């Protein structure tokens, strides 16, 4: 299967979770495929109860619902088994350096198990993909138009190369939208539950919830009263302007009108 010389086991793994924050979110599915140096294989797969609701927008991505996991074990119940399965293994996966390894490490910490990653070598297939297949404008122009971008990083040349690349995309992809309204939805899809452009805040009924970090799922209205330091941090940090404007207006009692009808909490 794997044309790679191994001197210790290599464990490819993938995690599905309630979201993307290692600290605020929880795993709902874990699969590990361990390959030993003799290339024998073993697989460990679990559906997990995260102990928190799975957001509908997350279910739309991985298809796992609250009903699917209501009778599944919590991670702390299987943590020792997972740690034993990964004993002495290097780690492999897609985007695991930024997502799966931090998520797994946080789950182990909450379960009271020390999971050392520093001594494990990591194979991140996404890093190989991005290094071997450049994803800049020069690469796009060559891929879609067969041309070299000789004046790269000159503003006018970059604009012209961008237009040529888009024309090449229109030629290649018959299903690509042809109107700006459709292209906007294609390039910049907006989740209807988001209260701001980047989804740092989301609607739940007529209430706005924080949608990231340690306060994920908490009411903005409640935090305005109970945690002014967090609110001030958001206002002073490098959040998008529309996020900061919404919070600033909320401090003044000015709230936007909900754009979707969702179940109130």
Buried (B, 14 or more C-beta within 10 A) or exposed (E): EEEEEEEEBBBBBBBBBBBEBBBBBBBBBBBBBBBBEEEEEEEBEBBBBBEBEBBBBBBEEBEBBBEBBEEBBBBBEBBEEBBEBBEEBBBBBBBBBEBBBBBBBBBBEBBEBEBEEEEBEEBBEBBEEEEEEEEEBBEBBBBBBEBEBEEEEEEEBBEBBEEBBBEBBEEEEEEEBEEEEEEEEEEEEEBEBBBBEBBBBBBBEEBBBBBBEEBBBBBBBEBBEEBEEBBEEBBEEEBEEBBBBBBEEBEEEEBBEBEEEBEEE
